[in-house]
Amino acid sequence: MCGIAGIVDSEAGAVVDPAVIHAMCQTMIHRGPDDEGLYVRGGVGLGMRRLSIIDLAGGRQPISNEDGNVWIVFNGEIYNFPELRAELEARGHRFSTRTDTEVIVHLYEDWGARCVEKLRGMFAFAIYDQRRNSLLLARDRIGVKPLHYARAKGRLIFASEIKAILAAAPELKQIRRESLLEYFYLRYIPDPHTAFQGIEKLLPGHTLEFAGGRMTLQPYWDFPAYGTSEPGSEEDCLAELEQRLAEAVRIRLIADVPLGALLSGGTDSSTVVALMARASSRPVKTFSITFGHEEFDEAQYARRVAERFGTDHHELRVEPDFSETLEALTRSLEEPFGDSSLLPTYHVCRLARQQVTVALSGDGGDELFAGYERYRLHQRRRGFRVLRGPLGRWYRGRVYPALPAGFYGRNWLFNVSLGELDRYLDSISVLPALDRQRPLFSEDFLAAAGAPHPLALLRAYYDRAPAHDPLSRLLYLDSKTSLPGDMLAKVDRMSMATGLEVRVPILDHVLVETVTALPARWKARRGRGKYLLRKLAERVGVPAEVLNRPKQGFALPLVHWMRKELRRELAELLLERRALERGYFRAPALSALLDEHFRGRRDHAQKIWLLVIFELWHRNFLEAPPPAERLPVPAAAGLKAGPC
């Protein structure tokens, strides 16, 4: 696992300064604390920071082919590299390392940009071909690993993180206000957008070629058509799913460093741990966190899974005293990111890193197997068709604005009066929700950020989904937006902040293609999601009490903390003069929002969290000096050891 960066200058006679590539790498030491490597020649510079996982002694990057005219920097893991290496050696290629990185170089020699089609894993890489004077960027199919790029003064600049691009081109630190409004709607900024003008994320399943000053983006993979494969029986379906997931877990156990698992106590991570225990000759190391509020605490279920599979289990209690941790993390956040589960994710990754370098997780199960509660809620609300059409438009246009803000059922009626897609988009939006809470924002900000509409990208994915039934179209929409932009971005950022590599077997693309092709009834049935995955979990021995409990999610007890322990500091932060003078919000509306939450009239915890992260991002990333080379989190900030 690494952080990669580089510059290609298309101007004749251009020279890239090695010091600039080094400076880019220095912003990402946390991604690769073990080593740094550079390749600089004329108008080309490649750099990397390495977290050593495979071939610890011989796997330094950049790596070239036999002739030294093709060079690569690579972030990720290729799980089928032993098979690919054997094929390449049979074709006459010679290897100087045992790494998966070198396999990609030789694949490129034979296949060019199509080499990505042969890779099974998570990856982001850059290949410079001296013969063609061209650069190839590629990102894995699902978007597990990040890759950003920008055009500036005839150069293409790329990096794993935005801060590395800004180190080479500080003039690009110009805010894209449209992205900020996307953040307030969705809690994250969806690919390919970033918070900065001129900097974009390479889309999952895409390549970018840069040659002769021209840039070409090309997709190489997408989710296959939904619902096209009908199993012969449930037993046949389960047998294939077990074989696919067991294989995905097994090939992710390849490492030359200690390895474990992040165990939340949910169906997804518990199933992964069960299959890890089956494939491992020694007890699996598992890691969990616990909170003081029972309704948010999954630790008891994680302990039950650990007991069932005989794991070496470790647990940590997280307290609401996380100010120092949050201050430090927002110094590393390059754009506002409002998923509050980033804090527990950071803490569990930090706990795991004390004993292992690689950890498997259960991420991706909700998007693949329809696990989110919002899918079932959306389905239940389809029945209110009488409120659609003219009656719904009348309610939204005339009645809704006239009702008091605290009127019971006001927002629910607004939601059920909407059409199929708008109803779902309204339910996943935070601030504002389909324009209902725009009075919180200043007119100047809305005028600068309102076009295109923040949800336009999501509408486009829904419209072109390779599916016919409504649930499958929503699964495709989320798999293209919130999965890479929220879930996977969170895991990558927080794990890399601690120097931990996280692998996600449920998102193995072979497994993804198998599950995607199944009809929707194999994913959601009788009002519950993850039908097939729960059956598989039961089959591999996950305890029944884990499978039959209500879904909790990996979240903080924010609603309680914000009304008690954190109330004063939140009000001071958001209503401070410098926060209000930024011009994003109307002060009276912001004060009213806080007052409603503090007095218990409404639960605005998620909205307040978005506002807190946004303000801290402004202070600690945009306005503060560049962060230190390593994330400056105090050794015990917000953490207390707990028994396990």
N, C-alpha and C positions, 0 to 999 in steps of 0.2 A: 504494500500500500504506500502511496506517495502523494506528494503535491507536485504538479508539473506546471511549467510556464515556458514562454518563448516569444520570440519576435521574428517575423520574416519581412524584410524591407524589399519592395519590388523595384526601387529606383536603381539605375545602373551605377555601380561604384559605391553603393551604400555600405556602411560598416556598422555593425551592431557592437555596442560597448559591452564587454564581459561584465563590467561593474553593474550595469543595469540588470542583466539577467541574474546576477548574484543578489541584487537588492530585491528583485521579485521573489526569489527563493527564500530570502530571509523573512518575508512576511508569512511564510507557511511552515516554519520550523516545527510547529505542533503537528503538522500532517506527516512529517518525516524527520523524527529526531535523530536518526541513526547516521545519516550521510547526506552529502550534497554532491551533485555532479553537473558539469557544464559541457556543452559543445557549442563553440562559437567560431564561425568562419564567414568572413565577408559580411553579407547582409542577413545572415541567419544566426540566431542564438537559441539554443534549447537548454533548459535547466530543470532540475528535479531535486526534491527532498525525499529521502527514502525512509520508510518504516520497514525493516527487514523481516520478511516472512518466509521466503523460500530461497535456498542457496545463499545463506547469510554472508559467506565470505566472497562469493564470486558473482553476485548479482548486481553489481554497481551499474548505474545508468548515467548518461545515455549509453545505449548499446547499438552497435552497427552490424551490418552483414559482413561476409568474409572480405569483401573488397573495400569496405569503409566508405561506400557511396550512398548508403541508406542508413539513416539514424533515427532512433525512437526514444521518446520519453513516455512512460506508461504509468497509469494509476489504476490499480484494481487487481483482480485475480482471474486467470483463465483456468477453469477446472478440467477441461479436456486437453490440456497441453501435453500430457504424456503421449496420448494417442496421436495428436497432431505432430509431435516431434518425431515419432517413429515413422510416420508417413513421409515427412520431409527428409529424414535421413535416407530413406529408401529412394528418394528422388535425387540424392547426391548432395544435399545441403550439409555443411559442417558446422558444428556447434562448439562454442568456447565456454558456455556456462550451462547450469542446470535450470535456468529460469524460464518462466512462461513468457517473459518479455521478449527474449530472443526468438521464440517461436513465431511471434507476430511479425518480426522483421522478415523472416524467411517466407512466411505466408504471403506477405506483401510482394516479395520478389516474383512469386508465381502468379498471384491473383490480382495484384493491384488493390484498388479500393474495395473490391469484393471480398477481400480477406476477412472482413468483419462478419460475413455470413457464416464462416466456419467456427467462430469463437463462441464458446459456452461459458458465460461468466459475467462479471461486472467490470466495466472498464471505461476509461477515458484515455485516449492516447493521441500523440502527435508524431507523425512520420515525415521526416524531411528527405526527399529524394534529390540528391545532388545532380543526378543525370538529367532530370527534367526541371530542376530548379523549382520544385513544387512542394507544397505542404499539404498533408492529409490529416484532418482532425476527425475523430470518431468517438461516439458515445454509445454505451450499451443500450440494448433494446428497451428496457423498462425505465432507465434513468436512475439507477442506483448510485452511480458516481457522477459528479458534476463536471461541467466544462464550460467556461465562459470565453467570449472573444469580442474583439472590437477592431474597427478600422480607424486608423489615425495617421494622417500625414503620409499616405502611401504604404503604411505598414499594417500587417495583420498581427495583433497581439492576442495571446491566449493564456489562460491559466485556470487552475482548479478553483481559485478563489478570486473574487473581484478585487480585493485589496492588492493582489499581486499586479493586476492590470493597472491599477491606480498608481502603483509605485513606478511604473514605466511611463505612464501618461497621466499625470495628475490633473491635466486640463479636462479629463473626462469626468471629473467629480461634479457633474451637473445633474441635478435631480430631475427625474422624469415624473412629473406630478400625476400623470395618468396612472402610473404604477402605484403611487401612494393610495389613490382611491381604490384600486384593485385590492390592496392590502386591507383596507378597512372593510371591504365587502367580504373577503375570503379568508383573512388571517395570514395570507401569504401572497407572494407575487408570482403568478403562473408563468411557466416557460412559454415563449422564449424571452419574456420581458425581465428586466431588472429595475432596480430603483434609480438607475443612471441612464441618461441619454447616451446613446452610442455604444453601450455595452449590452450584449445579449447572451443568453444561455443557449448552447447548442441543444436542439431538441433530442430527446431519447430516440434511438433507432435511426439516427441521421449521421451522415458524414458531411464534411466541409472540405472542399479542395480549393487551394489558393495557388495560382500560377499566373505569371505575367501580369500581376496586378488585378486579376479577376477572381472573384469568389463564387463558387458553385456549391449550393446546398442540395443534398440528395437524400431522400428517405431510403432505407434498405430493409426495414421491417415494420410491421404493424400487427396489432392484435388480429387474429383470424376471425372469420365470420362466426358469430355466436349462434349456438343452437343447431349446428349442422351435423352432429355426430350422436346417434341414438344408441346407447349401450344395449346389449342383448338382455342383461339383467342387472339388478343392483349388485349382486355378487361379482359379476364381471367388471362392473364399474369400480367397485371398491378395490378389487385385486389390482387393476391397472393403476389406480390412484396410489395405492400403497407402494407398488413397485416404483412409480415415478418419483414420489416424494422420498422414499428410502434412498434411492439413487442420488437425488439432489442433495440430501443430507450427507451421504457417504463421501461424495466427491468434494464436499466443502470441509472435510476433516483433514485434508492434505495441508500440512504446515510443518515447518521446522522450529516452531515456537509453541509455548503452552496455549491451550485452546479450551474454551468453555461455552456457556450459553446464558443469555439473558432470559430469565424465567419470570413472567408476570403472574402466572397462575391462570391464564386464560387458555382457551382451546388451542390456539395457534402455537404458542410457545411450548405448551405442554406436549403437544404432538411431536414437535421437533425434538424436544428433550427425550421423549420415549424412543424415537428412532436413533438418536445419538447414543443412548444407553445400549441399544441393541448392537450398534456397529462398533462400539468402543470396548477395548479390553480392560479398561480401568474406569473407576467412577468418574462420571462427568462432573466438572465444576459448574455449579449454577449460582446465579446472582439475582437478588431481588431487593426491592426497597419497600418500606412500610411507612404509613402516616398515622397520626394520632386519631383521625376520624374514621370510624368503622365503615361508613358508607362508601369511602374512597379506597379502602384498604383491601388489597388482594393477597396480602402476604400469607394468610392462613391457607389459601389454596395453593400457593407456590410451595409452601412447606409440605402440604399433602402430596403434591407431585414429586417433590424431592425425596420424600420417604418411600413412595411407591417404586421409584426407579433407582434408589440407593445412590443419589448424587452427593457430592461434597458441596453442601449448600452454605451460602453466605448471604447475610441480610443486613440492611442498613436502614435506620430510622431517619426520615427527613422531617425537620421542624420548620415552622414558618419564618425563622430567623435566617432568611436567605439574601439579605440586602447585598452583602459583599459579593456573593456568587453572581447575582444578577447584574451588578455593576460590571464585574469582570467579563461576563459572557457578552453583554451588549457592547463591550469594546471590541469584541471579535465578530459581531454580527454586521455584515456588510450592507444589509438591507433589513428593514423591519420584518420581524417574523413573530406572529402572534399566537402560535400554538403553545398553550401553557404547559403541555406535556414535555416541552424541551427541557424543563428543569429536572423532573424525575428521570428523563432519559440521560441527561448529563450525569446525574448522581449515580445511576446504576452502571453507566459506562466507566465512571471513575472508580467505583468499587471493583468492577471486574478487572480493570487495568492493573490493580495492585497484585494480581496473581496470574493473569493471562494476557496475551497480546492479540488473540483472535477470539471472537465470540459469535455464535450463531443466534439469530433472533427469529421470531415468528411473524415479522412484518409482512403485510401483503395479503393476509388471509381474508380480511374484510372486503377488499376490493375484488378479490378473485371469487369468493364464495358468498357474496352478498350478506356480510355480517353486520353492517351498521344498522342501528335502530332507525335511522332516517329512511331507509328503504321501506321498512314495514309501515312507518308512519305515513309515508307518501302513498303507499298502496291503500291504506285505510281511508285516506281522504279523497280517493278517486270517486267514492260513492256520492259525494255532495254535488252532483251535476246540476241540480236545480238552481244553484247559486252562480252558475257560469253564464256566459253570454250577456245579454242586456241587463239582467238583474245584477250580475256581478259588477259590471261597469258602473251601474247606478250606485251601488253600495260604495265602491272604491272612490268614485268621483264626488258623491254628494254626502253620503251618510258618514263614512269613515272620518273625513276631516272635521265633521261637526261633533263627533263624540269626544268626551274627555279622554285624555291620554291613559288614565287608569281604569277606563270602563272595561268590565270583565267580558272577555270574548271578542273584543274589538279587533285584535290582531289575528285571532284564529279565523274569524269570518273573512278578513281580508285574504288570508292564505287560501282557504278552501274555495274562494270565488275565482281563483286564477286558473288558467289552463294548465295542461300537463307539465310542460317544462318550466314555466314561470313559477308554478307552485313549488317545485323542487328547488329552483334557484333561490326563491324567497326563504325556504327553510334552511338552506346552508349559508345564507348571507348573515353577517354580523352587524356591521355598521357601514352604510345604512342597509336596510332590507328592502329591496326594490323601491328605493326612493322614499320610503316612509319616514326615515329619520334624518333626512338631509338638513333640517334646521340646526342640527348640531354643528354643521360646517359653515364657514364663512362664505359669502357670495363670491369673493375673489378666488378662493381655492377651488370652488366648484366650477367657476368659469374657466379656470386654467386646466382642470383635470377631467372635465366631463365628457370629452370625445376622444376616441370612441367609447361607447358605454363599457364600463368595467366587466360586464358579464358577456360581452360580445364573443369573446374567445370560447367560453363554455357553450354558448348557443351553437357555434359552428361545429364543435366536436359532437354535440348531441345530434345535429342534423345529418352528419356524415357517418354516424356510427354504423358498423357492419352488422346490424341487428334489426329485428322486426318488433320484438316485444319490448314494452316500456322498461322493465327491470334491466334487461341486457343493455339497452341504450344508456341507462344511468351508470351501469358498471363500466362501460367503455368511457363515458364522460369522465368519471372519477379516476379511472386508470391513466388517462392522458393528462389530467390536471392536478388534482389533490394528491395523488400517489407520488409522482415525482416532485411536485412543487412544495408539498407539505410533509407528508410522512417520511419519504426517503431523504429529503433535504434535512429534516430535523435529525434523523439518525446519523447521517453523514457528518453534519456540523458538530453535533455533541460528541460523537465517538472520536472524531479527529481532534477535537479540543483536548481529549485525554490521551491521544496516541493509541487508541484501540481500533482494530479493524473489525467491523461487523459484517457478517455474511447472512444472506437472506434466502434460504433454500426454497421457501414457498414461491418465490419469484423467479425460480429457474425457468428459462423461457420454454424449455421442452414441456415442463409441467403446466406452465401458463397456457400454452397452445392446446394441451389436452383438455384442461378444465374449461377454457373459453368456449370450446366447440360443443360443450354439453348444453342441453336445453335448460332453461331457467329453473324448472321444477326440481332439478338436482341440486340447486344452490339454495333456494328458499322454498319451504313447504310448511303448510299449516301455520302460517304466521311467524315462522322462525327462519332465520338465515343459517348459513353454513350447514345445511342438512347433510351433505355428503361428507364434509370435513368432520362433523361430529361423529358420524358413523365410523369414519376411519379412526378417530381418536379413541373411541370405545374399543375398536378392534385391536389397537396396539396397546391397550391397557391403561389409558388415562382414567383416573377415578371418576365415578359417576357424579359425585358432588361437585366436581370441577365443571363437568359438561352441562349440568342441569341448573346451574345458578344463573341469576340475571347478569347480563353483560354490564361491566363497570367502566372499562376503558382505563387507559394509563394517564390519569389526570390528577391534578392537585385539588385539595379542598379549598378552592379560592373563595367561594362565597362566604365561608366562615372566617377565614383569615382576614379578608378585606373588611369585614364588619367588626373585627376585634383587634387582633395583634397589629395589623398593617394599616388600620384606618387613618391614623394621623399622618403618617409619612406619605400615603397615597394622595391625600388631599393637598398636602404641602407641595408635592411634586407637580401635580397636574394644574394647580391653580396659582403656581408661582408666576410672577410677572413675566419672566423671560419665556416661559412656556406659552403664555397667552399672546405675547407679542410676536410669536412666529406667524400668526395670522391664519392658522388652519381652522380654528374653532370659534364659535360664539361663546363668550364667557358665561352668560346666564344659562344657556342650555347645558353647558358642561357642569356647572354648579348644580343644576337641577338633577342631572343624571346621577351624580355622586350622592346627593341628598336622598334620592329615592332608594338607592342601594343601602346606604348606611342605616336608614330608618326601617329597612326590611320590607318596604312596600313592593319592590321589584328586585329580581335577581339580575343585576347588570354586571356580574363578575367578569364574564368573557369580554364585554365591551370595555370595561375599565382596564382589563389586562392589555388589550390592544393599544389603548391610549398610553399606558405606562411604558410598554415596550417602545412605542413610537417616540416618546419623549426621551427615554434613555438612549435610544439609537441616535437621536439628534445630538445629545450631549456627549456621549461616549465614543461614537464613531465619526460623525460628521465634524464635530467641533473640537474634539480632544486631539492631542498630539498622537502620532502613530503608536499603536500598542507595542508593548515589549515583545521580544522574540518568542517568549513562552507565555502562555495564558496565566496571568498572575492571580490565581485563585488561592486564597489562604488554605492551609492544610485541613482545617476543620470547619470551614465556612458553611453554616447551615446543616451540618451533619452531626449525628450522634450515633454511636455504635449501638446495635441492638442484638439481642440473642437470636440464635437460629437453631 
